[in-house]
């Protein structure tokens, strides 16, 4: 019943703030097929109120980097799907390929 903006502000925002302080962060979306995990994570571009957690987190991170002075950043991101004990890299060239 909550918007992705509400979910981001309550769950992901503090996590991203920790990432900007040098801690690792993970968001784990778990649930039945069709329950809205992908939509919550990805969302849609238009309307912007339905942007998902991933685009909101990227905006947050890059805005924080632009405001930082005298600091270097190394940013790594992964987006994995685990389904029926198969792991797929959703940012890879072939999202159907199973990982070892």
ZAKOLVO-817595 format. One record per atom (N, C-alpha, C): residue number from 1; residue in three letters; chain; atom name; x, y, z. Coordinates in Angstrom, 2 decimals, padded with zeros to 5 digits. Atoms other than C-alpha are relative to their C-alpha. Layout:
<atoms>
<atom k="NUM" r="ALA" c="A" a="CA" X="X" Y="Y" Z="Z"/>
...
</atoms>
This chain:
<atoms>
<atom k="1" r="UNK" c="A" a="N" X="000.81" Y="-001.20" Z="000.00"/>
<atom k="1" r="UNK" c="A" a="CA" X="000.00" Y="000.00" Z="000.00"/>
<atom k="1" r="UNK" c="A" a="C" X="000.85" Y="001.27" Z="000.00"/>
<atom k="2" r="UNK" c="A" a="N" X="-000.88" Y="-001.16" Z="-000.05"/>
<atom k="2" r="UNK" c="A" a="CA" X="003.04" Y="002.31" Z="000.14"/>
<atom k="2" r="UNK" c="A" a="C" X="000.63" Y="000.26" Z="-001.37"/>
<atom k="3" r="UNK" c="A" a="N" X="-000.67" Y="-000.37" Z="001.25"/>
<atom k="3" r="UNK" c="A" a="CA" X="004.65" Y="004.19" Z="-002.74"/>
<atom k="3" r="UNK" c="A" a="C" X="001.47" Y="-000.41" Z="000.07"/>
<atom k="4" r="UNK" c="A" a="N" X="-001.44" Y="000.32" Z="000.01"/>
<atom k="4" r="UNK" c="A" a="CA" X="008.19" Y="003.39" Z="-003.85"/>
<atom k="4" r="UNK" c="A" a="C" X="000.79" Y="001.12" Z="000.66"/>
<atom k="5" r="UNK" c="A" a="N" X="-000.68" Y="-001.11" Z="-000.67"/>
<atom k="5" r="UNK" c="A" a="CA" X="009.16" Y="006.84" Z="-002.59"/>
<atom k="5" r="UNK" c="A" a="C" X="000.00" Y="-000.22" Z="001.52"/>
<atom k="6" r="UNK" c="A" a="N" X="000.09" Y="000.28" Z="-001.43"/>
<atom k="6" r="UNK" c="A" a="CA" X="007.93" Y="005.91" Z="000.90"/>
<atom k="6" r="UNK" c="A" a="C" X="000.92" Y="-001.15" Z="000.39"/>
<atom k="7" r="UNK" c="A" a="N" X="-000.88" Y="001.15" Z="-000.28"/>
<atom k="7" r="UNK" c="A" a="CA" X="009.72" Y="002.55" Z="000.78"/>
<atom k="7" r="UNK" c="A" a="C" X="001.45" Y="000.44" Z="-000.05"/>
<atom k="8" r="UNK" c="A" a="N" X="-001.39" Y="-000.48" Z="000.12"/>
<atom k="8" r="UNK" c="A" a="CA" X="012.91" Y="004.27" Z="-000.39"/>
<atom k="8" r="UNK" c="A" a="C" X="000.37" Y="000.82" Z="001.23"/>
<atom k="9" r="UNK" c="A" a="N" X="-000.33" Y="-000.89" Z="-001.13"/>
<atom k="9" r="UNK" c="A" a="CA" X="012.77" Y="006.93" Z="002.32"/>
<atom k="9" r="UNK" c="A" a="C" X="000.13" Y="-000.76" Z="001.32"/>
<atom k="10" r="UNK" c="A" a="N" X="-000.01" Y="000.74" Z="-001.26"/>
<atom k="10" r="UNK" c="A" a="CA" X="012.09" Y="004.42" Z="005.10"/>
<atom k="10" r="UNK" c="A" a="C" X="001.10" Y="-001.07" Z="000.05"/>
<atom k="11" r="UNK" c="A" a="N" X="-000.89" Y="001.15" Z="000.00"/>
<atom k="11" r="UNK" c="A" a="CA" X="014.35" Y="001.54" Z="004.03"/>
<atom k="11" r="UNK" c="A" a="C" X="001.35" Y="000.32" Z="-000.65"/>
<atom k="12" r="UNK" c="A" a="N" X="-001.23" Y="-000.14" Z="000.78"/>
<atom k="12" r="UNK" c="A" a="CA" X="016.89" Y="002.48" Z="001.37"/>
<atom k="12" r="UNK" c="A" a="C" X="000.79" Y="001.26" Z="000.31"/>
<atom k="13" r="UNK" c="A" a="N" X="-000.70" Y="-001.26" Z="-000.25"/>
<atom k="13" r="UNK" c="A" a="CA" X="017.71" Y="006.10" Z="002.23"/>
<atom k="13" r="UNK" c="A" a="C" X="001.07" Y="-000.15" Z="001.08"/>
<atom k="14" r="UNK" c="A" a="N" X="-001.05" Y="000.16" Z="-001.03"/>
<atom k="14" r="UNK" c="A" a="CA" X="019.47" Y="005.24" Z="005.52"/>
<atom k="14" r="UNK" c="A" a="C" X="001.12" Y="-000.94" Z="-000.45"/>
<atom k="15" r="UNK" c="A" a="N" X="-001.01" Y="000.92" Z="000.50"/>
<atom k="15" r="UNK" c="A" a="CA" X="021.27" Y="002.37" Z="003.77"/>
<atom k="15" r="UNK" c="A" a="C" X="000.97" Y="000.73" Z="-000.93"/>
<atom k="16" r="UNK" c="A" a="N" X="-000.85" Y="-000.75" Z="000.94"/>
<atom k="16" r="UNK" c="A" a="CA" X="022.56" Y="004.65" Z="000.99"/>
<atom k="16" r="UNK" c="A" a="C" X="000.85" Y="001.02" Z="000.76"/>
<atom k="17" r="UNK" c="A" a="N" X="-000.80" Y="-000.92" Z="-000.82"/>
<atom k="17" r="UNK" c="A" a="CA" X="023.66" Y="007.21" Z="003.59"/>
<atom k="17" r="UNK" c="A" a="C" X="001.18" Y="-000.74" Z="000.62"/>
<atom k="18" r="UNK" c="A" a="N" X="-001.09" Y="000.82" Z="-000.54"/>
<atom k="18" r="UNK" c="A" a="CA" X="025.71" Y="004.42" Z="005.21"/>
<atom k="18" r="UNK" c="A" a="C" X="001.02" Y="-000.35" Z="-001.07"/>
<atom k="19" r="UNK" c="A" a="N" X="-000.91" Y="000.29" Z="001.11"/>
<atom k="19" r="UNK" c="A" a="CA" X="027.17" Y="003.49" Z="001.83"/>
<atom k="19" r="UNK" c="A" a="C" X="000.89" Y="001.20" Z="-000.27"/>
<atom k="20" r="UNK" c="A" a="N" X="-000.79" Y="-001.20" Z="000.25"/>
<atom k="20" r="UNK" c="A" a="CA" X="028.28" Y="007.08" Z="001.38"/>
<atom k="20" r="UNK" c="A" a="C" X="001.03" Y="000.25" Z="001.09"/>
<atom k="21" r="UNK" c="A" a="N" X="-000.98" Y="-000.09" Z="-001.08"/>
<atom k="21" r="UNK" c="A" a="CA" X="030.13" Y="006.77" Z="004.70"/>
<atom k="21" r="UNK" c="A" a="C" X="001.02" Y="-001.13" Z="-000.07"/>
<atom k="22" r="UNK" c="A" a="N" X="-000.98" Y="001.05" Z="000.21"/>
<atom k="22" r="UNK" c="A" a="CA" X="032.01" Y="003.72" Z="003.40"/>
<atom k="22" r="UNK" c="A" a="C" X="-000.43" Y="-001.40" Z="000.36"/>
<atom k="23" r="UNK" c="A" a="N" X="000.49" Y="001.33" Z="-000.34"/>
<atom k="23" r="UNK" c="A" a="CA" X="029.85" Y="000.82" Z="004.52"/>
<atom k="23" r="UNK" c="A" a="C" X="-000.60" Y="-000.67" Z="-001.23"/>
<atom k="24" r="UNK" c="A" a="N" X="000.67" Y="000.74" Z="001.06"/>
<atom k="24" r="UNK" c="A" a="CA" X="028.60" Y="-001.92" Z="002.20"/>
<atom k="24" r="UNK" c="A" a="C" X="-001.50" Y="000.03" Z="000.26"/>
<atom k="25" r="UNK" c="A" a="N" X="001.45" Y="000.01" Z="-000.15"/>
<atom k="25" r="UNK" c="A" a="CA" X="024.88" Y="-001.99" Z="001.55"/>
<atom k="25" r="UNK" c="A" a="C" X="-000.63" Y="-001.00" Z="-000.94"/>
<atom k="26" r="UNK" c="A" a="N" X="000.73" Y="000.97" Z="000.81"/>
<atom k="26" r="UNK" c="A" a="CA" X="022.47" Y="-004.64" Z="000.26"/>
<atom k="26" r="UNK" c="A" a="C" X="-001.49" Y="000.18" Z="000.23"/>
<atom k="27" r="UNK" c="A" a="N" X="001.46" Y="000.04" Z="-000.09"/>
<atom k="27" r="UNK" c="A" a="CA" X="018.79" Y="-004.52" Z="-000.51"/>
<atom k="27" r="UNK" c="A" a="C" X="-000.42" Y="-001.34" Z="-000.57"/>
<atom k="28" r="UNK" c="A" a="N" X="000.41" Y="001.35" Z="000.37"/>
<atom k="28" r="UNK" c="A" a="CA" X="017.25" Y="-007.96" Z="-000.66"/>
<atom k="28" r="UNK" c="A" a="C" X="-001.51" Y="-000.01" Z="-000.13"/>
<atom k="29" r="UNK" c="A" a="N" X="001.43" Y="000.04" Z="000.25"/>
<atom k="29" r="UNK" c="A" a="CA" X="013.81" Y="-008.20" Z="-002.26"/>
<atom k="29" r="UNK" c="A" a="C" X="-000.43" Y="-001.46" Z="-000.12"/>
<atom k="30" r="UNK" c="A" a="N" X="000.40" Y="001.40" Z="-000.06"/>
<atom k="30" r="UNK" c="A" a="CA" X="012.10" Y="-011.48" Z="-001.45"/>
<atom k="30" r="UNK" c="A" a="C" X="-001.53" Y="-000.08" Z="-000.03"/>
<atom k="31" r="UNK" c="A" a="N" X="001.45" Y="000.20" Z="000.03"/>
<atom k="31" r="UNK" c="A" a="CA" X="008.62" Y="-012.72" Z="-002.24"/>
<atom k="31" r="UNK" c="A" a="C" X="-000.42" Y="-000.89" Z="-001.14"/>
<atom k="32" r="UNK" c="A" a="N" X="000.56" Y="000.87" Z="001.03"/>
<atom k="32" r="UNK" c="A" a="CA" X="006.36" Y="-014.75" Z="-004.44"/>
<atom k="32" r="UNK" c="A" a="C" X="000.09" Y="000.66" Z="-001.38"/>
<atom k="33" r="UNK" c="A" a="N" X="000.05" Y="-000.49" Z="001.37"/>
<atom k="33" r="UNK" c="A" a="CA" X="006.39" Y="-014.44" Z="-008.22"/>
<atom k="33" r="UNK" c="A" a="C" X="-001.25" Y="000.87" Z="-000.16"/>
<atom k="34" r="UNK" c="A" a="N" X="001.13" Y="-000.90" Z="000.26"/>
<atom k="34" r="UNK" c="A" a="CA" X="004.21" Y="-011.51" Z="-009.25"/>
<atom k="34" r="UNK" c="A" a="C" X="-000.36" Y="000.90" Z="001.17"/>
<atom k="35" r="UNK" c="A" a="N" X="000.35" Y="-000.80" Z="-001.17"/>
<atom k="35" r="UNK" c="A" a="CA" X="004.31" Y="-009.81" Z="-005.85"/>
<atom k="35" r="UNK" c="A" a="C" X="000.47" Y="001.46" Z="-000.08"/>
<atom k="36" r="UNK" c="A" a="N" X="-000.40" Y="-001.39" Z="000.19"/>
<atom k="36" r="UNK" c="A" a="CA" X="005.95" Y="-006.62" Z="-007.17"/>
<atom k="36" r="UNK" c="A" a="C" X="001.44" Y="000.32" Z="000.34"/>
<atom k="37" r="UNK" c="A" a="N" X="-001.40" Y="-000.24" Z="-000.33"/>
<atom k="37" r="UNK" c="A" a="CA" X="009.63" Y="-007.08" Z="-006.34"/>
<atom k="37" r="UNK" c="A" a="C" X="000.71" Y="000.79" Z="-001.10"/>
<atom k="38" r="UNK" c="A" a="N" X="-000.68" Y="-000.69" Z="001.12"/>
<atom k="38" r="UNK" c="A" a="CA" X="010.90" Y="-006.03" Z="-009.79"/>
<atom k="38" r="UNK" c="A" a="C" X="-000.53" Y="001.41" Z="-000.15"/>
<atom k="39" r="UNK" c="A" a="N" X="000.56" Y="-001.34" Z="000.14"/>
<atom k="39" r="UNK" c="A" a="CA" X="008.52" Y="-003.09" Z="-009.97"/>
<atom k="39" r="UNK" c="A" a="C" X="000.51" Y="000.90" Z="001.12"/>
<atom k="40" r="UNK" c="A" a="N" X="-000.49" Y="-000.79" Z="-001.12"/>
<atom k="40" r="UNK" c="A" a="CA" X="009.57" Y="-001.91" Z="-006.52"/>
<atom k="40" r="UNK" c="A" a="C" X="001.46" Y="000.37" Z="-000.21"/>
<atom k="41" r="UNK" c="A" a="N" X="-001.42" Y="-000.28" Z="000.19"/>
<atom k="41" r="UNK" c="A" a="CA" X="013.24" Y="-002.18" Z="-007.44"/>
<atom k="41" r="UNK" c="A" a="C" X="000.25" Y="000.88" Z="-001.23"/>
<atom k="42" r="UNK" c="A" a="N" X="-000.25" Y="-000.73" Z="001.24"/>
<atom k="42" r="UNK" c="A" a="CA" X="013.04" Y="-000.81" Z="-011.02"/>
<atom k="42" r="UNK" c="A" a="C" X="-000.95" Y="001.17" Z="-000.19"/>
<atom k="43" r="UNK" c="A" a="N" X="001.00" Y="-001.01" Z="000.23"/>
<atom k="43" r="UNK" c="A" a="CA" X="009.81" Y="001.14" Z="-011.22"/>
<atom k="43" r="UNK" c="A" a="C" X="-000.14" Y="000.33" Z="-001.47"/>
<atom k="44" r="UNK" c="A" a="N" X="000.14" Y="-000.50" Z="001.36"/>
<atom k="44" r="UNK" c="A" a="CA" X="008.95" Y="003.14" Z="-014.32"/>
<atom k="44" r="UNK" c="A" a="C" X="000.49" Y="001.45" Z="-000.02"/>
<atom k="45" r="UNK" c="A" a="N" X="-000.54" Y="-001.35" Z="000.13"/>
<atom k="45" r="UNK" c="A" a="CA" X="010.39" Y="006.41" Z="-015.64"/>
<atom k="45" r="UNK" c="A" a="C" X="-001.08" Y="001.06" Z="000.14"/>
<atom k="46" r="UNK" c="A" a="N" X="001.07" Y="-001.00" Z="000.01"/>
<atom k="46" r="UNK" c="A" a="CA" X="007.09" Y="008.20" Z="-016.11"/>
<atom k="46" r="UNK" c="A" a="C" X="-001.29" Y="-000.63" Z="000.52"/>
<atom k="47" r="UNK" c="A" a="N" X="-000.33" Y="-001.22" Z="-000.74"/>
<atom k="47" r="UNK" c="A" a="CA" X="005.52" Y="009.28" Z="-013.83"/>
<atom k="47" r="UNK" c="A" a="C" X="001.17" Y="-000.23" Z="000.96"/>
<atom k="48" r="UNK" c="A" a="N" X="-001.20" Y="000.11" Z="-000.84"/>
<atom k="48" r="UNK" c="A" a="CA" X="008.60" Y="010.02" Z="-011.76"/>
<atom k="48" r="UNK" c="A" a="C" X="-000.32" Y="-000.46" Z="001.42"/>
<atom k="49" r="UNK" c="A" a="N" X="000.39" Y="000.46" Z="-001.33"/>
<atom k="49" r="UNK" c="A" a="CA" X="006.64" Y="009.23" Z="-008.59"/>
<atom k="49" r="UNK" c="A" a="C" X="000.07" Y="-001.52" Z="000.11"/>
<atom k="50" r="UNK" c="A" a="N" X="-000.06" Y="001.46" Z="000.00"/>
<atom k="50" r="UNK" c="A" a="CA" X="006.86" Y="005.56" Z="-009.63"/>
<atom k="50" r="UNK" c="A" a="C" X="001.40" Y="-000.53" Z="-000.33"/>
<atom k="51" r="UNK" c="A" a="N" X="-001.38" Y="000.49" Z="000.15"/>
<atom k="51" r="UNK" c="A" a="CA" X="010.65" Y="005.41" Z="-009.96"/>
<atom k="51" r="UNK" c="A" a="C" X="000.26" Y="-001.02" Z="001.09"/>
<atom k="52" r="UNK" c="A" a="N" X="-000.29" Y="001.04" Z="-000.96"/>
<atom k="52" r="UNK" c="A" a="CA" X="011.98" Y="002.34" Z="-008.24"/>
<atom k="52" r="UNK" c="A" a="C" X="001.14" Y="000.35" Z="000.94"/>
<atom k="53" r="UNK" c="A" a="N" X="-001.06" Y="-000.20" Z="-000.98"/>
<atom k="53" r="UNK" c="A" a="CA" X="014.49" Y="001.95" Z="-005.46"/>
<atom k="53" r="UNK" c="A" a="C" X="001.36" Y="000.16" Z="-000.68"/>
<atom k="54" r="UNK" c="A" a="N" X="-001.31" Y="-000.09" Z="000.66"/>
<atom k="54" r="UNK" c="A" a="CA" X="017.44" Y="001.44" Z="-007.85"/>
<atom k="54" r="UNK" c="A" a="C" X="000.25" Y="001.38" Z="-000.60"/>
<atom k="55" r="UNK" c="A" a="N" X="-000.28" Y="-001.33" Z="000.52"/>
<atom k="55" r="UNK" c="A" a="CA" X="017.07" Y="004.69" Z="-009.81"/>
<atom k="55" r="UNK" c="A" a="C" X="000.05" Y="001.08" Z="001.08"/>
<atom k="56" r="UNK" c="A" a="N" X="-000.05" Y="-000.96" Z="-001.11"/>
<atom k="56" r="UNK" c="A" a="CA" X="016.36" Y="006.59" Z="-006.59"/>
<atom k="56" r="UNK" c="A" a="C" X="001.35" Y="-000.07" Z="000.73"/>
<atom k="57" r="UNK" c="A" a="N" X="-001.29" Y="000.17" Z="-000.68"/>
<atom k="57" r="UNK" c="A" a="CA" X="019.49" Y="005.13" Z="-004.97"/>
<atom k="57" r="UNK" c="A" a="C" X="001.12" Y="000.57" Z="-000.85"/>
<atom k="58" r="UNK" c="A" a="N" X="-001.05" Y="-000.53" Z="000.87"/>
<atom k="58" r="UNK" c="A" a="CA" X="021.64" Y="005.98" Z="-008.01"/>
<atom k="58" r="UNK" c="A" a="C" X="-000.01" Y="001.53" Z="000.02"/>
<atom k="59" r="UNK" c="A" a="N" X="000.08" Y="-001.46" Z="-000.07"/>
<atom k="59" r="UNK" c="A" a="CA" X="020.37" Y="009.58" Z="-007.97"/>
<atom k="59" r="UNK" c="A" a="C" X="000.59" Y="000.50" Z="001.32"/>
<atom k="60" r="UNK" c="A" a="N" X="-000.48" Y="-000.36" Z="-001.33"/>
<atom k="60" r="UNK" c="A" a="CA" X="021.07" Y="009.80" Z="-004.24"/>
<atom k="60" r="UNK" c="A" a="C" X="001.53" Y="-000.09" Z="000.06"/>
<atom k="61" r="UNK" c="A" a="N" X="-001.45" Y="000.21" Z="-000.04"/>
<atom k="61" r="UNK" c="A" a="CA" X="024.58" Y="008.39" Z="-004.63"/>
<atom k="61" r="UNK" c="A" a="C" X="000.73" Y="001.04" Z="-000.83"/>
<atom k="62" r="UNK" c="A" a="N" X="-000.72" Y="-000.93" Z="000.88"/>
<atom k="62" r="UNK" c="A" a="CA" X="025.59" Y="010.59" Z="-007.57"/>
<atom k="62" r="UNK" c="A" a="C" X="-000.16" Y="001.45" Z="000.47"/>
<atom k="63" r="UNK" c="A" a="N" X="000.13" Y="-001.34" Z="-000.59"/>
<atom k="63" r="UNK" c="A" a="CA" X="024.17" Y="013.72" Z="-005.91"/>
<atom k="63" r="UNK" c="A" a="C" X="000.97" Y="000.17" Z="001.17"/>
<atom k="64" r="UNK" c="A" a="N" X="-000.93" Y="-000.06" Z="-001.13"/>
<atom k="64" r="UNK" c="A" a="CA" X="026.20" Y="012.91" Z="-002.79"/>
<atom k="64" r="UNK" c="A" a="C" X="001.44" Y="000.12" Z="-000.48"/>
<atom k="65" r="UNK" c="A" a="N" X="-001.37" Y="-000.06" Z="000.55"/>
<atom k="65" r="UNK" c="A" a="CA" X="029.35" Y="012.38" Z="-004.88"/>
<atom k="65" r="UNK" c="A" a="C" X="000.29" Y="001.41" Z="-000.53"/>
<atom k="66" r="UNK" c="A" a="N" X="-000.20" Y="-001.36" Z="000.54"/>
<atom k="66" r="UNK" c="A" a="CA" X="028.86" Y="015.75" Z="-006.63"/>
<atom k="66" r="UNK" c="A" a="C" X="000.22" Y="001.03" Z="001.11"/>
<atom k="67" r="UNK" c="A" a="N" X="-000.12" Y="-000.95" Z="-001.11"/>
<atom k="67" r="UNK" c="A" a="CA" X="028.59" Y="017.51" Z="-003.26"/>
<atom k="67" r="UNK" c="A" a="C" X="001.25" Y="-000.22" Z="000.85"/>
<atom k="68" r="UNK" c="A" a="N" X="-001.15" Y="000.35" Z="-000.84"/>
<atom k="68" r="UNK" c="A" a="CA" X="031.61" Y="015.78" Z="-001.71"/>
<atom k="68" r="UNK" c="A" a="C" X="001.24" Y="000.75" Z="-000.48"/>
<atom k="69" r="UNK" c="A" a="N" X="-001.26" Y="-000.67" Z="000.31"/>
<atom k="69" r="UNK" c="A" a="CA" X="034.91" Y="017.61" Z="-001.52"/>
<atom k="69" r="UNK" c="A" a="C" X="001.15" Y="-000.83" Z="000.56"/>
<atom k="70" r="UNK" c="A" a="N" X="-001.22" Y="000.69" Z="-000.45"/>
<atom k="70" r="UNK" c="A" a="CA" X="038.38" Y="016.09" Z="-001.22"/>
<atom k="70" r="UNK" c="A" a="C" X="-000.26" Y="-001.47" Z="000.31"/>
<atom k="71" r="UNK" c="A" a="N" X="000.30" Y="001.42" Z="-000.22"/>
<atom k="71" r="UNK" c="A" a="CA" X="037.09" Y="012.53" Z="-001.56"/>
<atom k="71" r="UNK" c="A" a="C" X="000.01" Y="-000.72" Z="-001.34"/>
<atom k="72" r="UNK" c="A" a="N" X="000.06" Y="000.86" Z="001.18"/>
<atom k="72" r="UNK" c="A" a="CA" X="037.43" Y="009.69" Z="-004.05"/>
<atom k="72" r="UNK" c="A" a="C" X="-001.02" Y="-001.09" Z="000.28"/>
<atom k="73" r="UNK" c="A" a="N" X="001.03" Y="001.01" Z="-000.15"/>
<atom k="73" r="UNK" c="A" a="CA" X="034.72" Y="007.15" Z="-004.66"/>
<atom k="73" r="UNK" c="A" a="C" X="000.22" Y="-001.13" Z="-001.00"/>
<atom k="74" r="UNK" c="A" a="N" X="000.05" Y="001.17" Z="000.86"/>
<atom k="74" r="UNK" c="A" a="CA" X="034.64" Y="003.64" Z="-006.08"/>
<atom k="74" r="UNK" c="A" a="C" X="-001.39" Y="-000.58" Z="000.17"/>
<atom k="75" r="UNK" c="A" a="N" X="001.38" Y="000.46" Z="-000.06"/>
<atom k="75" r="UNK" c="A" a="CA" X="031.12" Y="002.57" Z="-006.92"/>
<atom k="75" r="UNK" c="A" a="C" X="-000.14" Y="-001.30" Z="-000.77"/>
<atom k="76" r="UNK" c="A" a="N" X="000.29" Y="001.29" Z="000.64"/>
<atom k="76" r="UNK" c="A" a="CA" X="030.19" Y="-001.03" Z="-007.66"/>
<atom k="76" r="UNK" c="A" a="C" X="-001.44" Y="-000.35" Z="000.31"/>
<atom k="77" r="UNK" c="A" a="N" X="001.40" Y="000.39" Z="-000.20"/>
<atom k="77" r="UNK" c="A" a="CA" X="026.66" Y="-002.26" Z="-008.16"/>
<atom k="77" r="UNK" c="A" a="C" X="-000.24" Y="-001.33" Z="-000.69"/>
<atom k="78" r="UNK" c="A" a="N" X="000.43" Y="001.25" Z="000.63"/>
<atom k="78" r="UNK" c="A" a="CA" X="025.16" Y="-005.65" Z="-008.87"/>
<atom k="78" r="UNK" c="A" a="C" X="-001.49" Y="-000.12" Z="000.19"/>
<atom k="79" r="UNK" c="A" a="N" X="001.45" Y="000.21" Z="-000.02"/>
<atom k="79" r="UNK" c="A" a="CA" X="021.60" Y="-006.66" Z="-009.59"/>
<atom k="79" r="UNK" c="A" a="C" X="-000.21" Y="-001.45" Z="-000.41"/>
<atom k="80" r="UNK" c="A" a="N" X="000.07" Y="001.43" Z="000.24"/>
<atom k="80" r="UNK" c="A" a="CA" X="021.13" Y="-010.39" Z="-009.25"/>
<atom k="80" r="UNK" c="A" a="C" X="-001.41" Y="-000.53" Z="000.23"/>
<atom k="81" r="UNK" c="A" a="N" X="001.26" Y="000.71" Z="-000.20"/>
<atom k="81" r="UNK" c="A" a="CA" X="018.13" Y="-012.65" Z="-009.57"/>
<atom k="81" r="UNK" c="A" a="C" X="000.34" Y="-001.43" Z="000.42"/>
<atom k="82" r="UNK" c="A" a="N" X="-000.12" Y="001.40" Z="-000.42"/>
<atom k="82" r="UNK" c="A" a="CA" X="017.99" Y="-015.93" Z="-007.65"/>
<atom k="82" r="UNK" c="A" a="C" X="-001.38" Y="-000.60" Z="-000.12"/>
<atom k="83" r="UNK" c="A" a="N" X="001.30" Y="000.61" Z="000.26"/>
<atom k="83" r="UNK" c="A" a="CA" X="015.18" Y="-018.11" Z="-008.92"/>
<atom k="83" r="UNK" c="A" a="C" X="000.22" Y="-001.49" Z="-000.23"/>
<atom k="84" r="UNK" c="A" a="N" X="-000.16" Y="001.46" Z="000.09"/>
<atom k="84" r="UNK" c="A" a="CA" X="014.86" Y="-021.89" Z="-008.49"/>
<atom k="84" r="UNK" c="A" a="C" X="001.48" Y="-000.39" Z="000.11"/>
<atom k="85" r="UNK" c="A" a="N" X="-001.40" Y="000.27" Z="-000.28"/>
<atom k="85" r="UNK" c="A" a="CA" X="018.44" Y="-021.92" Z="-007.20"/>
<atom k="85" r="UNK" c="A" a="C" X="000.93" Y="000.36" Z="-001.17"/>
<atom k="86" r="UNK" c="A" a="N" X="-000.83" Y="-000.52" Z="001.09"/>
<atom k="86" r="UNK" c="A" a="CA" X="019.71" Y="-020.34" Z="-010.45"/>
<atom k="86" r="UNK" c="A" a="C" X="000.25" Y="001.49" Z="000.26"/>
<atom k="87" r="UNK" c="A" a="N" X="-000.37" Y="-001.40" Z="-000.20"/>
<atom k="87" r="UNK" c="A" a="CA" X="021.56" Y="-017.02" Z="-010.26"/>
<atom k="87" r="UNK" c="A" a="C" X="000.25" Y="000.63" Z="-001.36"/>
<atom k="88" r="UNK" c="A" a="N" X="-000.19" Y="-000.73" Z="001.25"/>
<atom k="88" r="UNK" c="A" a="CA" X="021.41" Y="-014.49" Z="-013.09"/>
<atom k="88" r="UNK" c="A" a="C" X="000.41" Y="001.44" Z="000.32"/>
<atom k="89" r="UNK" c="A" a="N" X="-000.45" Y="-001.38" Z="-000.14"/>
<atom k="89" r="UNK" c="A" a="CA" X="023.17" Y="-011.13" Z="-013.45"/>
<atom k="89" r="UNK" c="A" a="C" X="-000.90" Y="000.86" Z="-000.87"/>
<atom k="90" r="UNK" c="A" a="N" X="000.96" Y="-000.81" Z="000.75"/>
<atom k="90" r="UNK" c="A" a="CA" X="020.44" Y="-008.68" Z="-014.46"/>
<atom k="90" r="UNK" c="A" a="C" X="000.61" Y="001.26" Z="-000.60"/>
<atom k="91" r="UNK" c="A" a="N" X="-000.71" Y="-001.11" Z="000.64"/>
<atom k="91" r="UNK" c="A" a="CA" X="023.02" Y="-006.03" Z="-015.39"/>
<atom k="91" r="UNK" c="A" a="C" X="000.95" Y="-000.49" Z="-001.09"/>
<atom k="92" r="UNK" c="A" a="N" X="-000.90" Y="000.58" Z="000.98"/>
<atom k="92" r="UNK" c="A" a="CA" X="025.00" Y="-008.41" Z="-017.62"/>
<atom k="92" r="UNK" c="A" a="C" X="-000.54" Y="000.10" Z="-001.42"/>
<atom k="93" r="UNK" c="A" a="N" X="000.39" Y="-000.05" Z="001.41"/>
<atom k="93" r="UNK" c="A" a="CA" X="024.94" Y="-008.59" Z="-021.40"/>
<atom k="93" r="UNK" c="A" a="C" X="-001.10" Y="-001.00" Z="-000.32"/>
<atom k="94" r="UNK" c="A" a="N" X="001.00" Y="001.05" Z="000.23"/>
<atom k="94" r="UNK" c="A" a="CA" X="022.91" Y="-011.83" Z="-021.35"/>
<atom k="94" r="UNK" c="A" a="C" X="-000.67" Y="-000.33" Z="001.33"/>
<atom k="95" r="UNK" c="A" a="N" X="000.69" Y="000.19" Z="-001.29"/>
<atom k="95" r="UNK" c="A" a="CA" X="020.39" Y="-011.77" Z="-018.50"/>
<atom k="95" r="UNK" c="A" a="C" X="-000.58" Y="-001.40" Z="000.16"/>
<atom k="96" r="UNK" c="A" a="N" X="000.50" Y="001.39" Z="-000.07"/>
<atom k="96" r="UNK" c="A" a="CA" X="019.32" Y="-015.34" Z="-019.33"/>
<atom k="96" r="UNK" c="A" a="C" X="001.10" Y="-000.98" Z="000.42"/>
<atom k="97" r="UNK" c="A" a="N" X="-001.12" Y="000.89" Z="-000.33"/>
<atom k="97" r="UNK" c="A" a="CA" X="022.80" Y="-016.79" Z="-018.69"/>
<atom k="97" r="UNK" c="A" a="C" X="000.09" Y="-000.20" Z="001.49"/>
<atom k="98" r="UNK" c="A" a="N" X="-000.13" Y="000.37" Z="-001.41"/>
<atom k="98" r="UNK" c="A" a="CA" X="023.13" Y="-018.62" Z="-015.39"/>
<atom k="98" r="UNK" c="A" a="C" X="001.44" Y="000.19" Z="000.45"/>
<atom k="99" r="UNK" c="A" a="N" X="-001.33" Y="-000.15" Z="-000.59"/>
<atom k="99" r="UNK" c="A" a="CA" X="026.08" Y="-017.80" Z="-013.14"/>
<atom k="99" r="UNK" c="A" a="C" X="000.35" Y="-001.26" Z="000.79"/>
<atom k="100" r="UNK" c="A" a="N" X="-000.46" Y="001.13" Z="-000.81"/>
<atom k="100" r="UNK" c="A" a="CA" X="028.17" Y="-020.42" Z="-011.41"/>
<atom k="100" r="UNK" c="A" a="C" X="-000.14" Y="000.32" Z="001.46"/>
</atoms>
